[in-house]
Amino acid sequence: MTKTLRRTVSLLSAASLLALAVGSAQAQDKRIIAVSIPAATHGWTGGVVYHAEQAEKEIEAAFPHIDIVVKTSPSATAQVSALEDLSAGQKLDALVILPFTSEELTGPVEQVKAKGTFIAVVDRGLTDPAVQDLYVAGDNIAVGANTAKWMAEKLGGEGKVVVLRGIPTVIDDERIQGFTEVMKDTKVEILDIQYANWNQDEAFKLMQDYLAKYPHIDAVWANDDDMLLGVLEAVKQSGRSEIKYALGGNGMKDVVKMVMEENAMTPISTPYPPSMIKSAIYMVAGQFNGQAPMRGSFKLDAPLITPQNAEQFWYPDSPF
């Protein structure tokens, strides 16, 4: 069953913490929850690391019988090794994982599950959903589709656009699917779609290539706000004036600020909060305090962030 989370992730965490408190007297055996996440390779994952560490501090301080072990990995290969290390020396009651890539981590996570570990996957789903007991993510198809609908409408249903992909993951596939399916019903031509690995510098270089290759571009979809910053810099340096819109996604505070200020090129965004990792950790911890395990898929809404509602998504103290 798929559920849609219409409240903020922080509210979900508060509710889960309450559930922990209610059941805390019922489960005092030591429980180990491993949290495996990518290192802060870009702004969004930096936010993931921050919120995972916050969850670790809060839960361990309130409930000494729960041990949260957070491990960060700079690559998919390193994350596979980290999983092997985590599960080799101790019995893991649960694993909360944000896979670096979907395909490479599916097998290793399945091996951890075979040992009786509860598996919660966040954001980048596994290629075999059956491995996941719990899945928490944004609605990535809606992220792509809602952006495409807005862009197509503003372009009058026709024009030439370029797209930047992230890294090979389920969520990237879904975002591209949502975007391209909407554009198929318009006269908007997608000139090119290439990977820039959710990296600002790589996006800058790829956008430079696009600008050199295509003499006319009406709009750019960068799929992610880190890449958007690289795109904007490349466009600025090029002096090209025909590009009407450059859009990203994920709700980075710098981009939300642009929306609040009604930036002409970037007047909208979509939310995809890194704090979803914190919610997943709280949701998993509840089962070790007398609560029934939370299973199934929980998806966040993906409404457009506009100048009219941007303040609702503006968190100036956030790392992302």
C-alpha positions, 0 to 999 in steps of 0.5 A: 500500500502506498501512502502520501505524506501531506505533512512535513517530515519534521511533523512525522518525526515528532509523531514518531518520537511520541510513539517511541515515548509511549512504548518505551517501557515495553522494550528494553533489550538492546537494539541496533539500527544501522544507518547507511547513507552516502557521504556529503558528495553534494548539498542534498546528501549533506542535508541527509547526513545532518538529519541522520546524525540528529536522529542518532543523537535524539533517539539515543539520548531518549532511549538508551536501549536503542543504538543508532550506528550511522555510516557514510560512504563516498561511493556505491562500492564503499557502501557495499563494503560498509554493509559487509562490515556492519553486518559481520560483527553484530546482529542488526535489528534494522537497517535504514539505507539510502542506496548510493545506486539502486542496482549495485546495492540491491544484492548486498541489502538482500543478503543483510535481510536474509539474516533477519534484519528489518529493511527500510529504504529511503529515497533511492529505491532498490531494483527489487522492491520485495527486499524493502519492508519500508520505503520512504521517498518523495513522489519522483514521477510527480517531481518531473511531471509537475515541472514539465507541466509548468514549463510546457505551459509557460513555453506555450506548448512548444520549444527546445529544452535540454535535460540533466540527469542525476546518477543511475537510480530508481528516483532519477529514472522516475523523475525523467519518466514523469518529465518526458511523458508530459512532454510527449503530449506537447510540441516541446522538443527535448534536444538532449538528456545526459548524466551530470551525477547531481554534481554542480561542477559536472552540471556546469561542464555539461551545460557548457557542452549543451550551449556549444552544441545547440544554437537555440535553447528555450529552457533547461531542466536540471532535475536537482538544485545542485546541478541547477547552480552549475547550469545557471553559472554556465548560462551566465558566463555564456551570455546567451539570452534566449534561455527563458527558464532554468529549473531544478528541484529538491528545495535547496534553500538558495533556490527557494530564496530565488523563488521568493525573490521572483527570479525570472529564470528560476521562478519555481522549484519542487520540494524533496527534503533530505530530512526524510531520512530522519523520519525513516529512522524514527519510523523504524525505531518505533517497533522496538518500543512496543509499536507495530512495525511500519511497513509499505511505501510512504511518499511525499507530495511534490507541489510546486514551490512558487513565490506565493508559498515559498516561505513554507519551504524556506529554512535558512538554518538548514544545511541544504 
